[in-house]
């Protein structure tokens, strides 16, 4: 559902404001334990005002998760897809996604477990969008494996493991302490690539094409 415009605020800014606030309230109270009125109060709106934008709590959940997936598409998937080298692509993939999760303290990412509350057709739409992300990650790992640059690991297990590392970050990271969000994102990428990639000495050497005189 498109978010209607409020004077002085662009539709995109209003959408971001509603989705980020709803995600925070859902995370703190749990989706089942949160009422539309509680989300409205957090937004300094009336309950009727929030219903002006969304038909109900499930519609708000769908819009909030969709907003998060839009961010992943625009800031992670599409930029990474443009990188030809699979190792550089994998690093960029991890760093960019980790930054998003840390920036929002995982509020929207934590809602992925709440898709069970959505109607079946909306749940399928969310799952299809998540599949695009996962397939790019798995394809990148498979490409590294075909080049002899990946350790002897199952690419599906590896993809789920990397995703798990990223989504777990908000459970322990606290802003304003010893490490910044960017430092943590880079460290996670270093750990993931260090565990997944063959050391340079173990990689197959590229043979130069023979020249004929």
Residue frames as a rotation matrix with the C-alpha (Angstrom) as fourth column:
UNK 1
0.578 0.816 0.000 0.00
0.816 -0.578 0.000 0.00
0.000 0.000 -1.000 0.00
UNK 2
-0.225 -0.663 0.714 1.40
0.591 -0.676 -0.441 3.39
0.775 0.323 0.544 -0.95
UNK 3
-0.260 0.051 -0.964 1.89
0.894 -0.363 -0.261 5.84
-0.364 -0.930 0.049 1.90
UNK 4
0.568 0.561 0.602 -0.08
0.739 -0.669 -0.073 9.05
0.362 0.487 -0.795 1.38
UNK 5
-0.374 -0.808 0.455 1.67
0.584 -0.587 -0.561 12.38
0.721 0.056 0.691 1.52
UNK 6
0.464 0.400 -0.790 1.61
0.853 -0.443 0.276 14.68
-0.239 -0.802 -0.547 4.54
UNK 7
0.891 -0.097 0.444 2.27
0.131 -0.880 -0.456 18.39
0.435 0.464 -0.771 3.91
UNK 8
0.605 -0.724 0.332 5.95
-0.795 -0.573 0.198 19.27
0.046 -0.384 -0.922 4.30
UNK 9
-0.130 -0.629 0.767 7.16
-0.510 0.706 0.492 15.65
-0.850 -0.327 -0.413 4.18
UNK 10
-0.370 -0.061 -0.927 7.95
-0.909 0.229 0.348 13.72
0.191 0.971 -0.140 1.02
UNK 11
0.700 0.685 -0.199 6.23
-0.644 0.727 0.239 10.34
0.308 -0.040 0.950 0.55
UNK 12
0.284 -0.665 -0.691 9.56
0.143 0.742 -0.655 8.50
0.948 0.087 0.306 0.83
UNK 13
-0.707 -0.561 0.430 10.49
-0.290 -0.325 -0.900 10.29
0.645 -0.761 0.067 4.06
UNK 14
-0.034 0.786 0.617 7.06
-0.996 -0.074 0.039 9.64
0.077 -0.614 0.786 5.55
UNK 15
0.730 0.263 -0.631 7.23
-0.336 0.942 0.004 5.98
0.595 0.209 0.776 4.57
UNK 16
-0.192 -0.902 -0.386 10.66
0.154 0.361 -0.920 5.64
0.969 -0.236 0.070 6.16
UNK 17
-0.630 -0.017 0.777 9.47
-0.668 -0.499 -0.552 7.35
0.397 -0.866 0.303 9.35
UNK 18
0.391 0.878 0.276 6.45
-0.916 0.341 0.212 5.07
0.092 -0.336 0.938 9.72
UNK 19
0.697 -0.113 -0.708 8.30
-0.120 0.955 -0.270 1.85
0.707 0.273 0.653 8.85
UNK 20
-0.383 -0.919 -0.091 11.31
0.008 0.095 -0.995 2.52
0.924 -0.382 -0.029 11.08
UNK 21
-0.514 0.258 0.818 9.12
-0.837 -0.358 -0.413 3.44
0.186 -0.897 0.400 14.04
UNK 22
0.611 0.789 -0.062 6.81
-0.770 0.611 0.181 0.46
0.181 -0.063 0.981 13.52
UNK 23
0.366 -0.555 -0.747 9.80
0.018 0.806 -0.591 -1.88
0.930 0.203 0.305 13.28
UNK 24
-0.668 -0.658 0.348 11.22
-0.295 -0.196 -0.935 -0.55
0.683 -0.727 -0.063 16.54
UNK 25
-0.188 0.682 0.707 7.93
-0.981 -0.094 -0.170 -0.95
-0.049 -0.725 0.687 18.40
UNK 26
0.739 0.450 -0.502 7.33
-0.526 0.850 -0.012 -4.43
0.421 0.273 0.865 16.97
UNK 27
-0.031 -0.842 -0.538 10.84
0.025 0.537 -0.843 -5.47
0.999 -0.040 0.004 18.01
UNK 28
-0.735 -0.300 0.609 10.46
-0.524 -0.319 -0.790 -4.14
0.431 -0.899 0.078 21.55
UNK 29
-0.264 0.760 0.594 7.00
-0.877 0.067 -0.475 -5.57
-0.401 -0.647 0.649 22.20
UNK 30
-0.796 0.046 0.603 6.72
0.243 0.937 0.249 -8.39
-0.554 0.345 -0.758 19.69
UNK 31
-0.886 0.464 -0.023 4.30
-0.205 -0.345 0.916 -8.25
0.417 0.816 0.401 16.78
UNK 32
-0.241 0.846 -0.475 1.53
0.579 0.518 0.629 -10.16
0.779 -0.123 -0.615 18.57
UNK 33
-0.080 0.160 -0.984 1.91
0.984 -0.148 -0.104 -7.98
-0.162 -0.976 -0.146 21.66
UNK 34
-0.884 -0.278 -0.377 1.75
0.216 -0.956 0.199 -4.66
-0.416 0.095 0.905 19.82
UNK 35
0.182 0.978 0.104 -1.44
0.740 -0.067 -0.669 -2.80
-0.647 0.199 -0.736 19.02
UNK 36
0.053 -0.070 0.996 -1.98
0.867 -0.492 -0.081 -0.33
0.496 0.868 0.035 16.20
UNK 37
0.906 0.359 0.223 -2.63
0.196 -0.825 0.530 2.30
0.375 -0.437 -0.818 18.86
UNK 38
0.625 -0.742 -0.242 0.85
0.336 -0.023 0.941 1.77
-0.704 -0.670 0.235 20.38
UNK 39
-0.241 -0.687 0.686 2.49
0.950 -0.022 0.312 2.25
-0.200 0.726 0.658 16.99
UNK 40
0.353 0.469 0.809 0.39
0.642 -0.751 0.155 5.36
0.680 0.465 -0.566 16.39
UNK 41
0.980 0.008 -0.197 1.41
0.164 -0.589 0.791 6.86
-0.110 -0.808 -0.579 19.74
UNK 42
0.181 -0.983 0.009 5.09
0.632 0.123 0.765 6.22
-0.754 -0.133 0.644 18.96
UNK 43
-0.402 -0.258 0.879 4.55
0.898 -0.300 0.322 8.16
0.181 0.918 0.352 15.73
UNK 44
-0.763 0.226 -0.606 2.66
0.166 -0.837 -0.521 10.91
-0.625 -0.498 0.601 17.59
UNK 45
-0.772 0.600 -0.212 -0.40
-0.379 -0.166 0.910 10.13
0.511 0.783 0.356 15.49
UNK 46
-0.072 0.813 0.578 -3.92
-0.899 0.199 -0.391 9.11
-0.433 -0.548 0.716 16.34
UNK 47
-0.471 -0.011 0.882 -4.99
0.076 0.996 0.053 5.54
-0.879 0.092 -0.469 15.75
UNK 48
0.615 0.760 0.210 -7.41
0.356 -0.030 -0.934 6.78
-0.704 0.649 -0.289 13.10
UNK 49
0.568 -0.482 -0.668 -4.55
-0.713 -0.693 -0.107 8.70
-0.411 0.537 -0.737 11.49
UNK 50
-0.549 -0.798 0.247 -2.47
-0.582 0.578 0.572 5.54
-0.599 0.170 -0.782 11.14
UNK 51
-0.154 0.591 0.792 -5.47
0.465 0.751 -0.470 3.67
-0.872 0.296 -0.390 9.70
UNK 52
0.673 0.317 -0.669 -5.52
-0.342 -0.668 -0.661 6.40
-0.656 0.673 -0.341 7.06
UNK 53
-0.051 -0.815 -0.577 -2.30
-0.990 -0.033 0.134 4.86
-0.128 0.578 -0.806 5.73
UNK 54
-0.865 -0.345 -0.365 -2.78
-0.377 0.926 0.020 1.16
0.331 0.155 -0.931 6.51
UNK 55
0.030 0.959 -0.281 -5.82
-0.465 0.262 0.846 -1.09
0.885 0.105 0.454 6.71
UNK 56
0.954 0.289 0.075 -4.48
-0.204 0.447 0.871 -2.91
0.219 -0.846 0.486 9.75
UNK 57
0.511 -0.791 0.336 -1.50
-0.575 -0.024 0.818 -4.23
-0.639 -0.611 -0.467 11.65
UNK 58
0.308 -0.386 0.870 -0.70
0.516 0.835 0.188 -6.95
-0.799 0.391 0.456 9.10
UNK 59
0.792 0.006 0.610 -0.66
0.562 -0.396 -0.726 -4.38
0.237 0.918 -0.317 6.28
UNK 60
0.819 -0.529 0.224 1.75
-0.572 -0.787 0.232 -2.26
0.053 -0.318 -0.947 8.33
UNK 61
0.354 -0.691 0.631 3.97
-0.175 0.614 0.770 -5.30
-0.919 -0.383 0.097 8.93
UNK 62
0.491 -0.119 0.863 4.04
0.783 0.494 -0.378 -6.09
-0.381 0.861 0.336 5.20
UNK 63
0.897 -0.129 0.422 4.91
0.137 -0.828 -0.544 -2.50
0.420 0.546 -0.725 4.31
UNK 64
0.695 -0.660 0.286 7.66
-0.643 -0.391 0.659 -2.38
-0.323 -0.641 -0.696 6.96
UNK 65
0.244 -0.603 0.760 9.31
0.224 0.797 0.560 -5.60
-0.943 0.033 0.330 5.79
UNK 66
0.633 0.045 0.773 8.97
0.773 0.015 -0.634 -4.46
-0.040 0.999 -0.026 2.17
UNK 67
0.937 -0.312 0.158 10.67
-0.306 -0.950 -0.063 -1.18
0.170 0.010 -0.985 3.09
UNK 68
0.389 -0.824 0.412 13.60
-0.473 0.204 0.857 -3.12
-0.790 -0.528 -0.311 4.58
UNK 69
0.219 -0.273 0.937 13.86
0.628 0.774 0.079 -5.33
-0.746 0.571 0.341 1.49
UNK 70
0.912 0.082 0.401 13.84
0.365 -0.607 -0.706 -2.22
0.186 0.790 -0.584 -0.70
UNK 71
0.703 -0.705 0.092 16.86
-0.665 -0.607 0.436 -0.96
-0.251 -0.367 -0.895 1.23
UNK 72
0.130 -0.657 0.743 18.64
-0.039 0.745 0.666 -4.29
-0.991 -0.116 0.071 0.77
UNK 73
0.546 0.134 0.827 17.88
0.772 0.303 -0.559 -4.24
-0.326 0.943 0.062 -2.95
UNK 74
0.942 -0.079 0.327 19.05
0.105 -0.854 -0.509 -0.66
0.320 0.514 -0.796 -3.46
UNK 75
0.596 -0.714 0.367 22.08
-0.802 -0.546 0.241 -0.68
0.028 -0.438 -0.898 -1.14
UNK 76
-0.021 -0.603 0.797 23.25
-0.511 0.692 0.510 -4.30
-0.859 -0.397 -0.323 -1.27
UNK 77
0.273 0.181 0.945 21.96
0.410 0.867 -0.285 -6.53
-0.870 0.465 0.162 -4.05
UNK 78
0.945 0.181 0.273 22.08
0.318 -0.308 -0.897 -4.16
-0.078 0.934 -0.349 -7.02
UNK 79
0.609 -0.790 -0.079 25.50
-0.792 -0.611 0.008 -2.59
-0.054 0.058 -0.997 -6.24
UNK 80
-0.062 -0.653 0.755 26.99
-0.466 0.688 0.556 -6.05
-0.883 -0.317 -0.347 -5.58
UNK 81
0.577 0.373 0.727 25.52
0.388 0.658 -0.646 -7.47
-0.719 0.654 0.234 -8.77
UNK 82
0.978 -0.170 -0.124 27.52
-0.201 -0.589 -0.782 -4.93
0.060 0.790 -0.610 -10.77
UNK 83
0.217 -0.952 0.217 30.88
-0.872 -0.089 0.482 -6.22
-0.439 -0.293 -0.849 -9.42
UNK 84
0.501 -0.017 -0.866 32.46
-0.685 0.603 -0.408 -8.74
0.529 0.797 0.290 -11.80
UNK 85
-0.537 -0.774 -0.336 35.05
-0.366 0.572 -0.734 -10.34
0.760 -0.271 -0.590 -9.50
UNK 86
0.328 0.799 -0.505 33.18
0.142 0.487 0.862 -12.79
0.934 -0.354 0.046 -7.21
UNK 87
-0.197 -0.458 -0.867 35.54
0.933 0.183 -0.309 -12.29
0.300 -0.870 0.391 -4.25
UNK 88
-0.986 -0.134 0.097 35.15
0.111 -0.972 -0.206 -8.51
0.122 -0.192 0.974 -4.36
UNK 89
-0.308 0.949 0.071 31.41
-0.350 -0.183 0.919 -8.98
0.885 0.258 0.389 -4.87
UNK 90
0.221 0.371 -0.902 31.11
0.611 0.668 0.424 -11.24
0.760 -0.645 -0.079 -1.82
UNK 91
-0.624 -0.518 -0.585 33.02
0.780 -0.383 -0.494 -8.78
0.032 -0.765 0.644 0.38
UNK 92
-0.920 0.298 0.255 30.91
-0.243 -0.943 0.229 -5.86
0.309 0.148 0.939 -0.76
UNK 93
-0.070 0.927 -0.369 27.76
-0.022 0.368 0.929 -7.91
0.997 0.073 -0.005 -0.27
UNK 94
0.064 0.040 -0.997 28.64
0.884 0.461 0.075 -8.70
0.463 -0.886 -0.006 3.35
UNK 95
-0.810 -0.470 -0.350 29.90
0.581 -0.720 -0.379 -5.24
-0.074 -0.511 0.856 4.28
UNK 96
-0.786 0.543 0.296 26.93
-0.310 -0.760 0.572 -3.40
0.535 0.357 0.765 2.80
UNK 97
0.146 0.891 -0.429 24.34
0.117 0.415 0.902 -5.69
0.982 -0.182 -0.044 4.38
UNK 98
-0.139 -0.271 -0.952 26.06
0.951 0.231 -0.205 -5.58
0.275 -0.934 0.226 7.76
UNK 99
-0.969 -0.240 0.051 26.04
0.224 -0.950 -0.217 -1.78
0.101 -0.199 0.975 7.66
UNK 100
-0.369 0.908 0.196 22.29
-0.364 -0.336 0.869 -1.69
0.855 0.249 0.455 7.03
UNK 101
0.305 0.495 -0.814 21.57
0.489 0.652 0.580 -4.12
0.817 -0.575 -0.043 9.85
UNK 102
-0.382 -0.541 -0.749 23.81
0.921 -0.159 -0.355 -2.25
0.073 -0.826 0.560 12.28
UNK 103
-0.913 0.036 0.407 22.51
0.036 -0.985 0.168 1.15
0.407 0.168 0.898 11.25
UNK 104
-0.070 0.978 0.194 18.93
-0.559 -0.200 0.805 0.18
0.826 -0.052 0.561 12.10
UNK 105
-0.593 -0.264 0.761 20.02
-0.797 0.329 -0.507 -2.02
-0.117 -0.907 -0.405 15.02
UNK 106
-0.993 0.063 -0.095 18.26
0.036 0.964 0.265 -4.91
0.108 0.260 -0.960 13.31
UNK 107
-0.545 0.838 0.032 14.75
-0.426 -0.244 -0.871 -3.57
-0.722 -0.488 0.490 13.86
UNK 108
0.268 0.679 -0.684 13.45
-0.947 0.055 -0.317 -4.47
-0.178 0.732 0.657 10.42
UNK 109
-0.426 -0.511 -0.747 15.63
-0.642 0.752 -0.148 -7.57
0.638 0.417 -0.648 10.00
UNK 110
-0.945 0.051 0.322 14.15
-0.243 0.550 -0.799 -8.98
-0.218 -0.834 -0.507 13.21
UNK 111
-0.111 0.992 -0.060 10.68
-0.749 -0.123 -0.651 -8.84
-0.653 -0.027 0.757 11.64
UNK 112
-0.413 -0.072 -0.908 11.48
-0.812 0.480 0.332 -11.57
0.411 0.874 -0.257 9.11
UNK 113
-0.986 0.063 -0.153 10.42
0.126 0.887 -0.445 -14.11
0.108 -0.458 -0.883 11.71
UNK 114
-0.535 0.829 -0.165 7.02
-0.106 -0.259 -0.960 -12.41
-0.838 -0.496 0.226 11.86
UNK 115
-0.738 0.250 -0.626 6.09
-0.669 -0.158 0.726 -13.16
0.082 0.955 0.284 8.23
UNK 116
-0.880 0.442 -0.175 3.95
0.455 0.889 -0.044 -16.02
0.136 -0.118 -0.984 9.60
UNK 117
-0.410 0.746 -0.525 1.40
0.379 -0.384 -0.842 -13.33
-0.830 -0.544 -0.126 10.56
UNK 118
-0.614 0.131 -0.778 0.98
-0.630 -0.675 0.384 -12.23
-0.475 0.726 0.497 6.93
UNK 119
0.599 0.798 0.072 -1.67
-0.508 0.448 -0.736 -13.53
-0.619 0.404 0.673 4.55
UNK 120
0.372 -0.489 0.789 -0.29
0.460 0.835 0.300 -16.35
-0.806 0.252 0.536 2.35
UNK 121
0.690 -0.094 0.718 -0.03
0.699 -0.171 -0.695 -14.26
0.188 0.981 -0.052 -0.83
UNK 122
0.824 -0.427 0.372 1.89
-0.442 -0.896 -0.049 -11.49
0.354 -0.125 -0.927 0.92
UNK 123
0.534 -0.649 0.542 4.13
-0.354 0.411 0.840 -13.99
-0.768 -0.640 -0.010 2.68
UNK 124
0.505 -0.330 0.798 5.00
0.735 0.649 -0.197 -15.52
-0.452 0.686 0.570 -0.71
UNK 125
0.833 -0.188 0.520 5.89
0.230 -0.737 -0.635 -12.08
0.503 0.649 -0.571 -2.09
UNK 126
0.680 -0.615 0.398 8.28
-0.719 -0.457 0.523 -11.48
-0.140 -0.642 -0.753 0.81
UNK 127
0.439 -0.510 0.739 9.81
0.020 0.828 0.560 -14.95
-0.898 -0.231 0.374 0.45
UNK 128
0.709 -0.155 0.688 10.32
0.704 0.199 -0.681 -14.44
-0.031 0.968 0.250 -3.30
UNK 129
0.808 -0.420 0.414 12.17
-0.272 -0.888 -0.370 -11.18
0.523 0.186 -0.832 -2.65
UNK 130
0.528 -0.631 0.568 14.33
-0.664 0.111 0.740 -12.79
-0.530 -0.768 -0.360 0.01
UNK 131
0.633 -0.247 0.733 15.12
0.418 0.907 -0.055 -15.57
-0.651 0.341 0.678 -2.45
UNK 132
0.873 -0.325 0.364 16.62
0.203 -0.437 -0.877 -13.07
0.443 0.839 -0.315 -4.90
UNK 133
0.532 -0.678 0.507 19.08
-0.837 -0.514 0.191 -11.99
0.131 -0.525 -0.841 -2.20
UNK 134
0.409 -0.366 0.836 19.94
-0.401 0.751 0.525 -15.55
-0.820 -0.550 0.161 -1.21
UNK 135
0.824 -0.056 0.563 20.36
0.469 0.626 -0.624 -16.74
-0.317 0.778 0.542 -4.81
UNK 136
0.773 -0.589 0.235 22.88
-0.249 -0.623 -0.742 -13.97
0.583 0.515 -0.628 -5.55
UNK 137
0.318 -0.651 0.690 24.87
-0.918 -0.030 0.395 -14.90
-0.236 -0.759 -0.607 -2.44
UNK 138
0.457 -0.096 0.884 24.80
-0.055 0.989 0.136 -18.60
-0.888 -0.111 0.447 -3.32
UNK 139
0.941 -0.102 0.322 25.65
0.333 0.122 -0.935 -17.93
0.056 0.987 0.149 -6.98
UNK 140
0.613 -0.753 0.241 28.66
-0.684 -0.658 -0.316 -15.85
0.396 0.029 -0.918 -5.92
UNK 141
0.169 -0.527 0.833 29.92
-0.744 0.486 0.458 -18.66
-0.647 -0.697 -0.310 -3.70
UNK 142
0.669 0.127 0.732 29.35
0.272 0.875 -0.400 -21.21
-0.692 0.467 0.551 -6.48
UNK 143
0.927 -0.364 0.091 31.34
-0.064 -0.392 -0.918 -19.01
0.370 0.845 -0.386 -8.86
UNK 144
0.290 -0.845 0.449 34.23
-0.956 -0.272 0.107 -18.88
0.031 -0.460 -0.887 -6.39
UNK 145
0.298 -0.128 0.946 34.07
-0.340 0.912 0.230 -22.65
-0.892 -0.390 0.228 -6.04
UNK 146
0.907 0.093 0.410 34.22
0.328 0.456 -0.828 -23.17
-0.264 0.885 0.383 -9.80
UNK 147
0.710 -0.684 0.166 37.36
-0.376 -0.568 -0.732 -21.00
0.595 0.458 -0.660 -9.88
UNK 148
0.269 -0.606 -0.749 39.02
0.621 0.703 -0.346 -23.06
0.736 -0.372 0.566 -7.14
UNK 149
-0.514 -0.477 0.713 38.98
-0.118 -0.784 -0.609 -20.09
0.850 -0.397 0.347 -4.74
UNK 150
0.312 0.693 0.650 36.48
-0.846 -0.108 0.522 -21.52
0.432 -0.713 0.552 -2.23
UNK 151
-0.680 -0.487 0.548 37.28
-0.703 0.646 -0.298 -24.05
-0.209 -0.588 -0.781 0.45
UNK 152
-0.786 0.379 -0.488 35.60
0.043 0.821 0.569 -27.46
0.616 0.427 -0.662 0.27
UNK 153
-0.801 0.595 -0.065 32.27
-0.020 -0.135 -0.991 -26.32
-0.598 -0.792 0.120 1.70
UNK 154
-0.297 0.809 0.508 28.66
0.950 0.302 0.076 -26.65
-0.092 0.505 -0.858 0.63
UNK 155
-0.863 -0.141 0.484 27.64
0.281 -0.932 0.230 -23.36
0.419 0.334 0.844 -0.96
UNK 156
0.127 0.974 0.190 24.09
0.135 -0.207 0.969 -23.48
0.983 -0.097 -0.158 0.42
UNK 157
0.527 -0.024 -0.850 25.31
0.836 0.192 0.513 -24.03
0.151 -0.981 0.121 3.98
UNK 158
-0.551 -0.820 -0.155 27.89
0.831 -0.556 -0.013 -21.30
-0.076 -0.136 0.988 3.48
UNK 159
-0.574 0.391 0.719 25.30
0.165 -0.806 0.569 -18.81
0.802 0.445 0.398 2.21
UNK 160
0.553 0.821 -0.140 22.96
0.272 -0.019 0.962 -19.44
0.787 -0.570 -0.234 5.15
UNK 161
0.274 -0.528 -0.804 25.89
0.961 0.137 0.238 -19.20
-0.016 -0.838 0.545 7.58
UNK 162
-0.782 -0.555 0.283 27.04
0.581 -0.814 0.011 -15.82
0.224 0.173 0.959 6.25
UNK 163
-0.182 0.811 0.556 23.46
-0.003 -0.566 0.824 -14.52
0.983 0.148 0.106 6.37
UNK 164
0.624 0.411 -0.665 23.17
0.591 0.308 0.745 -15.77
0.512 -0.858 -0.051 9.95
UNK 165
-0.316 -0.826 -0.467 26.35
0.948 -0.289 -0.130 -13.91
-0.028 -0.484 0.875 10.95
UNK 166
-0.807 0.004 0.590 24.94
0.195 -0.942 0.273 -10.68
0.557 0.336 0.760 9.58
UNK 167
0.098 0.969 0.227 21.46
-0.072 -0.221 0.973 -10.99
0.993 -0.111 0.048 11.09
UNK 168
0.417 -0.003 -0.909 22.92
0.823 0.427 0.376 -11.87
0.387 -0.904 0.181 14.51
UNK 169
-0.503 -0.787 0.358 24.88
0.568 -0.613 -0.549 -8.59
0.652 -0.073 0.755 14.75
UNK 170
-0.124 0.455 0.882 22.16
-0.392 -0.839 0.378 -6.51
0.912 -0.299 0.282 16.45
UNK 171
0.747 0.445 -0.494 21.94
0.210 0.548 0.810 -9.04
0.631 -0.709 0.316 19.27
UNK 172
0.414 -0.655 -0.632 25.37
0.899 0.183 0.399 -8.05
-0.145 -0.733 0.664 20.59
UNK 173
-0.469 -0.653 0.595 26.49
0.744 -0.655 -0.134 -4.81
0.477 0.380 0.793 18.91
UNK 174
0.461 0.544 -0.701 26.03
0.809 -0.582 0.081 -1.63
-0.364 -0.604 -0.709 20.94
UNK 175
0.473 -0.258 0.842 26.59
0.538 -0.672 -0.509 1.74
0.697 0.694 -0.179 19.22
UNK 176
0.702 -0.201 0.684 29.04
-0.423 -0.890 0.172 4.20
0.574 -0.410 -0.709 20.74
UNK 177
0.845 -0.449 0.291 31.44
-0.062 0.459 0.886 1.66
-0.531 -0.767 0.360 22.16
UNK 178
0.023 -1.000 0.017 34.91
-0.015 0.017 1.000 0.53
-1.000 -0.024 -0.015 21.08
UNK 179
-0.771 -0.312 0.555 34.08
0.481 0.286 0.829 -0.37
-0.417 0.906 -0.070 17.46
UNK 180
-0.495 0.599 -0.629 32.09
-0.673 -0.722 -0.159 1.63
-0.549 0.345 0.761 14.94
UNK 181
0.541 0.776 0.323 29.45
-0.288 0.532 -0.796 0.15
-0.790 0.338 0.511 12.68
UNK 182
0.730 -0.309 -0.610 31.82
-0.644 -0.008 -0.765 0.31
0.231 0.951 -0.204 9.70
UNK 183
-0.355 -0.915 0.191 34.63
-0.925 0.314 -0.215 -1.41
0.137 -0.253 -0.958 11.63
UNK 184
-0.242 0.341 0.908 32.33
-0.427 0.803 -0.416 -4.24
-0.871 -0.488 -0.049 12.69
UNK 185
0.803 0.575 -0.156 31.03
-0.360 0.260 -0.896 -4.66
-0.475 0.776 0.416 9.13
UNK 186
0.359 -0.763 -0.538 34.59
-0.817 0.021 -0.576 -4.94
0.451 0.646 -0.616 7.81
UNK 187
-0.527 -0.555 0.643 35.56
-0.817 0.539 -0.204 -7.40
-0.234 -0.633 -0.738 10.57
UNK 188
0.242 0.704 0.668 32.59
-0.332 0.707 -0.624 -9.63
-0.912 -0.071 0.404 9.77
UNK 189
0.883 0.037 -0.468 33.61
-0.469 0.119 -0.875 -9.63
0.023 0.992 0.122 6.10
UNK 190
-0.082 -0.992 -0.094 37.21
-0.930 0.110 -0.351 -10.49
0.359 0.059 -0.932 7.04
UNK 191
-0.439 -0.033 0.898 36.09
-0.624 0.731 -0.278 -13.40
-0.647 -0.682 -0.341 9.23
UNK 192
0.586 0.760 0.281 33.64
-0.282 0.516 -0.809 -14.73
-0.760 0.395 0.517 6.63
UNK 193
0.787 -0.320 -0.528 36.07
-0.547 0.033 -0.836 -14.52
0.285 0.947 -0.149 3.73
UNK 194
-0.244 -0.932 0.268 38.92
-0.961 0.195 -0.197 -15.88
0.132 -0.305 -0.943 5.84
UNK 195
-0.308 0.188 0.933 36.87
-0.459 0.829 -0.319 -18.97
-0.833 -0.526 -0.169 6.64
UNK 196
0.649 0.720 0.246 35.41
-0.095 0.398 -0.913 -19.48
-0.755 0.569 0.326 3.16
UNK 197
0.830 -0.306 -0.467 38.22
-0.541 -0.237 -0.807 -18.69
0.136 0.922 -0.362 0.74
UNK 198
0.729 -0.681 -0.068 41.22
0.674 0.731 -0.106 -20.81
0.122 0.032 0.992 -0.11
UNK 199
0.414 -0.682 -0.603 44.50
0.075 -0.635 0.769 -19.20
-0.907 -0.364 -0.212 0.94
UNK 200
0.610 -0.126 -0.782 46.25
-0.728 -0.478 -0.491 -17.74
-0.312 0.869 -0.384 -2.12
UNK 201
-0.453 -0.891 -0.029 48.95
-0.842 0.417 0.342 -20.44
-0.292 0.179 -0.939 -2.09
UNK 202
-0.581 0.285 0.762 46.31
0.089 0.953 -0.289 -23.18
-0.809 -0.100 -0.580 -2.39
UNK 203
0.450 0.808 -0.380 44.48
-0.309 -0.258 -0.915 -21.67
-0.838 0.529 0.134 -5.32
UNK 204
0.420 -0.286 0.862 45.00
0.765 0.622 -0.167 -23.08
-0.488 0.729 0.480 -8.80
UNK 205
-0.411 -0.653 -0.635 47.47
0.094 -0.724 0.683 -21.13
-0.907 0.221 0.359 -10.86
UNK 206
0.731 0.620 -0.286 46.30
-0.171 -0.239 -0.956 -19.51
-0.661 0.747 -0.069 -14.01
UNK 207
-0.088 -0.758 0.646 48.12
0.656 0.444 0.610 -20.83
-0.750 0.477 0.458 -17.02
UNK 208
-0.089 -0.026 -0.996 49.13
-0.502 -0.862 0.067 -18.39
-0.860 0.506 0.063 -19.71
UNK 209
0.888 0.413 0.204 48.12
-0.024 0.483 -0.875 -19.32
-0.460 0.772 0.439 -23.23
UNK 210
0.020 -0.936 0.351 51.07
0.532 0.307 0.789 -20.66
-0.847 0.171 0.504 -25.16
UNK 211
0.413 0.041 -0.910 52.42
-0.561 -0.776 -0.290 -18.49
-0.717 0.630 -0.298 -27.93
UNK 212
0.517 -0.195 0.834 53.13
0.612 0.765 -0.200 -19.94
-0.599 0.614 0.515 -31.36
UNK 213
-0.077 -0.634 -0.769 56.00
-0.327 -0.713 0.620 -18.57
-0.942 0.299 -0.152 -33.37
